[in-house]
Amino acid sequence: MALRANVPAKNLDSTLTDIWDGTSTATGFTYGNGTSASPYLIKSCAELAFLRNSVNSGTTYSGKYFQLVRNLDMNGNYWIPIGTTTYHFQGTFDGAGYVIKNAKIAIAALTTSIDSYGFFGSVGGGTTKKAEIRNVMFDSINIEINVNGTTATTTAQKRISCRYCSRNIV
């Protein structure tokens, strides 16, 4: 299956949506071999979590291809970003017009070794490394950053809450 470009967002029909329980992780990709002609097909939140865990453990997937084949509902669960400042995603991720929605990204949910924030925390990495994320829609991805700051007169906790709806990453 070749990667498709400029495809419209897919309807959030429940038959095309996988809902995540917040903990499930696949042990690999069921379909595809990572080439442009046969990309790894991500058909579940558990497979997306497997991709994340692999990248965050040091597998960059440089030159490998991925394609969503259904909508993914993170069901309001916390998501640790794909890629860290140490390990970057270096493949091609094609959302094929599908939607990833309802994820929370918060410092409270992240380990101290991850300091990149966003659904994809770190891509590329370096001047000669490249990655591509395209044709994916993000809906209701909430990023909450709690920062403890100290000034000369006070210590306060600050909260920044961002909501990104239906942003197409090209």
N, C-alpha and C positions, 0 to 999 in steps of 0.2 A: 504494500500500500504506500503510495508516494505521498509526501507532504502536500497539503493543499494551502494555497495562499488566498488571502482576501475573501474568506468565507464569512457569511453572516452568523451572528450569535444564534446558538441553538435554543429552542424553547425549553423552559424548565419543566417539561413534562416529567412526571414522577417515574415513568418507565425508562427514561433516559438519565436518571439521576441516581448516583450511589451516595448513601448517607453514612458518614463516619461515626464510629462510637468513641473516638478520641484516643484509642489505644492500639487498635489493630494495625499490624504491619505485615505486608506480604514477605515472602522469602525470596522473591525474584519477580521477573516479568514473565507473564504467561505467553505473550505473543510478540513476535518481531525479534530481530537480531541486532538492532541499533544502527542499521545502514539507512541511507536516504531512501532506498527502494523498499526497505522493510524495517521501519522505525519500531522501537519498543512501544507497544500500545498500552497506555495507562487507562484501565477500565474501572479502577476503584480507588477510593481514598487510601486504602491499605497499600496499593502499589505506589501511589504518590509519596506516602510515608516511607516506603522502602527506598525510593529515589533519594529523598531527603536524608535518611539515615546513612545511605551509602556515600553521598557527597560529603556529608558532615564528618564522615570517618576517613575521608581521603581519596575516594574514587571520583575523579573529576569528570569522567565521561567525555573527555576531549574527542571531538569529531563524531560523537554518537548522536543519534536522532531519537526523539520521543514525540508521541502524538496522543492527545486526549481522544477518547472515543465515547465519552459520555460526560454529562454534567456531574460535578462533585460538590456535595453539600457537607461542609465541615461541621454542621450541626451545632454551631456556637462553641465548639471546643477550641482549646488553645493549640496553636500551631507554632512549631519551632521553624524558623526560616530555612530554606534550602540554600546552603552555602554559608561559610563563616569567613572571617578575615584570614584564616589559615587555609581553608579548603574552599575553592571556588567551583561553581558549576560552569563547565566549559563546553557543554553540548548545545544542541538545538532543540528547543521545546516549542512545539506547535500545538496550540490549544484547539485548532480546527474549528473555531467558532463556539466551542463549549464554554460553560461558565463554572468558575470555582467561587463558592459563596459561603458566607456565615462562618468566617474564621476569626479568632481573636489572637492577636500577637501582643504579648505583654512581658515586661521584664520579669515579673513574678513567675512566668511560665518558662523562662529561658534559663539555661545553665550559664554559669559565669564565663564559660569559654566562648560563648556566642555573643558577639557585640555588633552584629549586622542585623538590621531590622527591616522587615518587609516580607512579603510572601517568598520572594527570592531574595535572600539576604546578601549574597555576594555572587556575582557572575563574572566570567572572564578571568580577571586576575593577572595583572602585568600588561606590558605594552604589546606583546606578541600573542597573547592568549585571547581567544574570542569565544563568544557565546551568543546565542540568539533566542529570544523569547518573543513569540508572535501569535497573533490570532487567538488570544485568550482573553476572556472577560472576567473581571473580578467584581463581585457584588457583595456589599456588606462585610468588608474586611476591616475589622476594627483594630487599630494599633494604639495601645495605651502604654505610655512611657512614664513611669514614676521615677522622679529624680530627687534625691536628697541633696540639698545645697546648703552650704554654710557661708554666711557673710559675717562681717565683723560684729553685727549685733543680733543676729538671729539664725536659727536653724529651721528650715521649713521644708515640707514635702510639696513638690509641684507635680501636677498631673496634666499631661497633654493627651487628649483623646482625639484621634483622627478617624474619620470614616470616609472610605473611598468607595464610591458606587459606580458600577458599570464603566470602569476605566479599561480601555483597550490598550494593551501593551504591544507595541510594534517594534 
